């Protein structure tokens, strides 16, 4: 039993992943409390792109009358990159 405890204490533990995930993030401000300007949000969205999807269903008495699928891709187009069309 005692030998097992020493072996377990000396065992190597490897972590595969981003080392930043191990940092203490308790000092960070929560996302809900952050102030961000709309222009900064749009800049970040256009810089990386975003895909928006949604469904709208209009029903009466559990009978679906209208079903609309919404899909949108938001991405900036630069002269350096090729046009998507």
C-alpha positions in Angstrom: 0.0 0.0 0.0 2.7 2.5 1.0 4.6 1.7 -2.2 1.5 2.5 -4.3 1.2 5.9 -2.7 4.8 6.7 -3.5 4.4 5.6 -7.1 1.2 7.7 -7.4 2.9 10.7 -5.9 5.9 10.4 -8.3 3.7 9.8 -11.4 4.1 12.3 -14.2 1.0 14.2 -15.3 1.1 15.6 -18.8 -1.3 18.3 -20.0 -2.0 18.5 -23.7 -3.6 21.8 -24.6 -3.0 25.5 -24.4 -1.0 26.5 -21.3 -3.1 29.7 -21.1 -6.0 27.5 -20.0 -4.2 26.8 -16.8 -3.7 30.4 -15.8 -5.7 31.8 -12.9 -8.5 33.8 -14.6 -10.3 34.8 -11.4 -8.9 38.3 -11.6 -10.5 38.9 -15.0 -13.6 41.0 -15.2 -16.7 39.0 -16.0 -18.0 39.3 -19.5 -21.3 40.7 -18.5 -19.7 43.6 -16.6 -17.4 44.7 -19.5 -18.0 47.9 -21.4 -17.4 47.6 -25.1 -18.1 50.1 -27.8 -20.3 49.0 -30.7 -17.6 49.9 -33.2 -15.1 47.6 -31.4 -17.6 44.8 -31.5 -18.2 45.3 -35.3 -14.5 45.5 -35.9 -13.9 42.2 -34.1 -16.8 40.6 -36.0 -15.7 41.8 -39.4 -12.1 40.9 -38.7 -12.8 37.3 -37.9 -16.2 36.8 -39.5 -19.4 35.5 -38.1 -22.2 33.1 -39.1 -25.7 33.8 -37.8 -28.5 31.2 -38.0 -32.0 31.1 -36.7 -35.4 29.6 -37.2 -38.8 31.3 -37.0 -41.9 29.2 -36.8 -45.4 30.6 -36.7 -47.9 28.1 -35.4 -51.5 28.1 -34.2 -52.9 25.2 -32.2 -49.7 23.1 -32.7 -50.0 23.5 -36.5 -47.0 25.0 -38.2 -48.2 27.7 -40.6 -44.9 29.4 -41.5 -41.3 28.2 -41.1 -38.5 30.5 -42.0 -34.8 29.5 -41.9 -32.4 32.5 -41.4 -28.7 32.3 -42.3 -26.3 35.2 -42.6 -22.5 35.3 -43.1 -20.8 38.5 -41.9 -17.3 39.0 -43.2 -15.1 41.9 -44.3 -13.8 42.0 -47.9 -10.4 43.5 -48.5 -8.7 44.3 -51.8 -5.9 41.9 -50.8 -8.1 38.8 -50.6 -10.1 37.3 -53.5 -13.8 38.1 -53.8 -16.1 35.4 -52.5 -18.2 35.4 -55.7 
